[in-house]
């Protein structure tokens, strides 16, 4: 079994994959971008993929949502990890002029960077572990990454954790096969679009209320068709085989102009 993840080794996606798949670690496939993870799954070069989808500080990862819309993959598990960022470098420096990290990591450490490195140039890269590699190779003065990534690249931790408190990230395990497995805590995710008429969205949301279902997330994204056209991502408490969930989805599908079941899955929170 092969598992694709947003790499390189030491990224938080790697940590999520390592935590969930355990002894399958030797079969992890590092991908440079989230796009590559989805394409690796669709091209059958890996059975599963691990991608970040939402952070408690900075919100959704738009690239993941866009690929969930257009790709033929399913969500089969959710993993929630506590994220701690560290400022790392090859050695102690009197002045740090360049810092590399992922855009979300920069946002999650905004207050610290604003206070301590207002004049530093922030270089955005595809993952925090790639930033650590850049720092180890001398391309930048410092990196913001995990302590694991720092150790992997022989970097010294200068400060941390430097992120905002209560920093958690949701990761989806995706697959081409809809092998949904029920657990203690479950969610079902869908995408739908509505008719361009007054009250259309309200009428669909009222269906979930009618069946007494809790929506844990609703977010709109451009439909990638015409300006002003949107799709809605919704997470629902419950599993697809439960009667209320199943009946509600059938009605929503009939009332929508577009409907896609993304997955029904259990939620794993190893850090809580």
LOLO-367475 format. One line per 3 residues: their letters; for each residue x, y, z of C-alpha. Coordinates in steps of 0.001 Angstrom, whole numbers, plus 500000, padded with zeros to 6 digits. Layout:
N
A) X,Y,Z ~ ...
***
This chain:
272
XXX) 500000,500000,500000 ~ 501333,503431,499006 ~ 500345,506729,500643
XXX) 500964,510117,499011 ~ 501382,513227,501141 ~ 502444,516860,500885
XXX) 506164,516604,501551 ~ 509006,516487,502019 ~ 509576,514429,505190
XXX) 508843,516521,508259 ~ 505750,518305,506945 ~ 502584,518240,509021
XXX) 500962,516111,506315 ~ 503811,513648,506851 ~ 503082,513677,510572
XXX) 499379,513015,509910 ~ 500259,510123,507571 ~ 502752,508723,510075
XXX) 500263,508930,512930 ~ 497484,507194,511013 ~ 499278,504636,508866
XXX) 501997,503783,511412 ~ 504129,500915,510135 ~ 503324,501773,506508
XXX) 505740,504714,506754 ~ 508276,503152,504404 ~ 505667,503341,501643
XXX) 504953,507055,501978 ~ 505327,509053,498760 ~ 506357,512695,499182
XXX) 504683,515130,496751 ~ 505760,518707,496111 ~ 502252,520198,496049
XXX) 498674,519405,497046 ~ 497901,519200,493329 ~ 500460,516403,493015
XXX) 498848,514428,495865 ~ 495457,514428,494125 ~ 496979,513559,490755
XXX) 498971,510700,492289 ~ 495722,509210,493625 ~ 493802,509719,490385
XXX) 496593,508115,488362 ~ 496600,505058,490672 ~ 500196,505596,491793
XXX) 499056,505476,495431 ~ 496029,504042,497225 ~ 495663,506922,499698
XXX) 496612,510577,499963 ~ 496943,512927,502937 ~ 496131,516626,502431
XXX) 495469,519565,504783 ~ 491965,520982,504519 ~ 491417,523476,507347
XXX) 493282,525250,510128 ~ 491668,526577,513289 ~ 493438,529943,512896
XXX) 493535,530552,509150 ~ 490554,528594,507864 ~ 490256,526422,504778
XXX) 492981,525365,502354 ~ 491455,526540,499085 ~ 493554,524259,496856
XXX) 492236,521181,498665 ~ 488625,522344,498354 ~ 489037,523074,494653
XXX) 490477,519622,493976 ~ 487727,517936,495989 ~ 485286,519629,493628
XXX) 486914,518517,490389 ~ 488680,515251,491263 ~ 487229,511763,491352
XXX) 488324,511003,494904 ~ 486568,510429,498216 ~ 487298,511436,501794
XXX) 487712,508268,503868 ~ 489114,509651,507145 ~ 489778,512906,508975
XXX) 492773,513462,511253 ~ 493029,516497,513539 ~ 496530,517411,514723
XXX) 497848,520107,517030 ~ 500307,522249,515067 ~ 503315,523897,516698
XXX) 505659,526064,514653 ~ 509272,526841,515530 ~ 511755,529390,514250
XXX) 514802,527388,513166 ~ 518217,528087,511649 ~ 521541,526360,510990
XXX) 523152,528457,513725 ~ 522518,531399,515990 ~ 522463,534655,514018
XXX) 522607,538267,515107 ~ 520314,539255,512260 ~ 517768,537222,510316
XXX) 516895,538818,506988 ~ 515071,535981,505191 ~ 512578,533454,506589
XXX) 510954,530685,504560 ~ 507728,528813,505319 ~ 504298,527884,504018
XXX) 501832,530819,503687 ~ 499518,529359,506331 ~ 502407,528977,508766
XXX) 503286,532635,508289 ~ 499687,533579,509027 ~ 499544,531350,512089
XXX) 502725,533038,513413 ~ 501732,536547,512331 ~ 501895,538223,515748
XXX) 505323,536812,516582 ~ 506782,537779,513208 ~ 505253,541248,513355
XXX) 506791,541838,516770 ~ 510238,540312,516206 ~ 510958,540259,512454
XXX) 509038,543125,510944 ~ 511839,543895,508472 ~ 512607,540304,507439
XXX) 511656,539071,503975 ~ 509126,536242,504206 ~ 509589,533676,501442
XXX) 506536,531510,500757 ~ 507129,527875,499770 ~ 504982,524773,499271
XXX) 505482,523266,502758 ~ 507154,523947,506092 ~ 509455,520950,505642
XXX) 510614,522305,502284 ~ 511393,525571,504071 ~ 513522,523621,506561
XXX) 515428,522032,503668 ~ 516036,525439,502101 ~ 517411,526734,505385
XXX) 519687,523714,505782 ~ 521056,524335,502280 ~ 521763,527989,503088
XXX) 519165,529521,500778 ~ 517504,531444,503632 ~ 518552,532571,507107
XXX) 515732,530809,508946 ~ 512650,528649,508515 ~ 509363,528205,510336
XXX) 508660,524490,510630 ~ 507975,521647,513050 ~ 510533,520439,515570
XXX) 510648,517147,513648 ~ 511542,518942,510408 ~ 514225,520870,512277
XXX) 515800,517629,513522 ~ 515584,516052,510071 ~ 517554,518953,508626
XXX) 519996,519465,511529 ~ 518597,522895,512352 ~ 518680,524605,515719
XXX) 515421,525762,517278 ~ 515758,529465,518024 ~ 512248,530032,519382
XXX) 508913,528334,519747 ~ 506219,527428,519611 ~ 505654,530823,517965
XXX) 502149,530294,516582 ~ 498821,531435,517971 ~ 497311,529289,520728
XXX) 494867,526460,519974 ~ 496380,525860,516559 ~ 494892,522697,515044
XXX) 494758,521469,511452 ~ 492327,519051,509845 ~ 493747,516585,507320
XXX) 491740,514434,504935 ~ 492773,510957,503870 ~ 491544,510612,500300
XXX) 491107,507605,498017 ~ 489572,506709,494650 ~ 487555,504028,496419
XXX) 484522,504960,498479 ~ 485444,502577,501288 ~ 483651,504486,504044
XXX) 484223,503181,507585 ~ 482177,504233,510583 ~ 483833,505202,513878
XXX) 482913,506741,517222 ~ 482722,510265,515775 ~ 481607,510616,512156
XXX) 481046,513262,509513 ~ 479626,513361,506013 ~ 480812,515954,503478
XXX) 479035,517138,500340 ~ 479255,519866,497695 ~ 476140,521350,496129
XXX) 474988,524375,494150 ~ 471584,526016,494054 ~ 469275,527684,491571
XXX) 469902,531409,491077 ~ 466658,532415,492768 ~ 465854,534248,496015
XXX) 465810,531902,499007 ~ 467347,528917,497185 ~ 470188,528432,499662
XXX) 467875,528971,502624 ~ 465505,526276,501372 ~ 468307,523702,501142
XXX) 469721,524572,504559 ~ 466196,524229,505968 ~ 466256,520563,504907
XXX) 469092,519864,507348 ~ 467122,521628,510073 ~ 464049,519554,509250
XXX) 466023,516358,509817 ~ 467679,517815,512951 ~ 471201,517537,511527
XXX) 474115,519596,512789 ~ 476200,521361,510142 ~ 479770,521712,511424
XXX) 480922,523697,508384 ~ 479478,525518,505404 ~ 481664,527428,502971
XXX) 481183,528849,499511 ~ 483774,528629,496735 ~ 483679,529858,493133
XXX) 482190,527208,490859 ~ 484941,527854,488264 ~ 482242,528438,485657
XXX) 480874,531991,485498 ~ 481500,535020,487683 ~ 479081,535024,490604
XXX) 478387,531279,490496 ~ 479279,529331,493638 ~ 479284,525864,495129
XXX) 478817,525149,498822 ~ 480911,522771,500896 ~ 479051,521313,503860
XXX) 480175,519023,506678 ~ 477431,517198,508570 ~ 477608,515420,511912
XXX) 476678,511793,511254 ~ 477319,508867,508903 ~ 475753,508323,505509
XXX) 474067,505062,506526 ~ 472068,506784,509285 ~ 468431,507225,508265
XXX) 468176,510986,508877 ~ 471450,511710,507081 ~ 470555,509477,504125
XXX) 467036,510909,503762 ~ 468238,514512,504040 ~ 470894,514017,501361
XXX) 468364,512523,498969 ~ 466169,515619,499309 ~ 469135,518000,499009
XXX) 470258,516223,495843 ~ 466798,516628,494289 ~ 466699,520343,495151
XXX) 470249,521139,493935 ~ 471534,522014,490473 ~ 474760,520150,491325
XXX) 475434,517601,494073 ~ 478496,515541,494993 ~ 479038,513257,497960
XXX) 482650,513783,499045 ~ 482688,511113,501710 ~ 481415,509736,504976
XXX) 484185,509107,507470 ~ 485325,508865,511054 ~ 487346,511569,512799
XXX) 490612,510787,514585 ~ 492062,513305,517084 ~ 495346,511831,518420
XX) 496340,515096,520124 ~ 493108,515641,522053
***
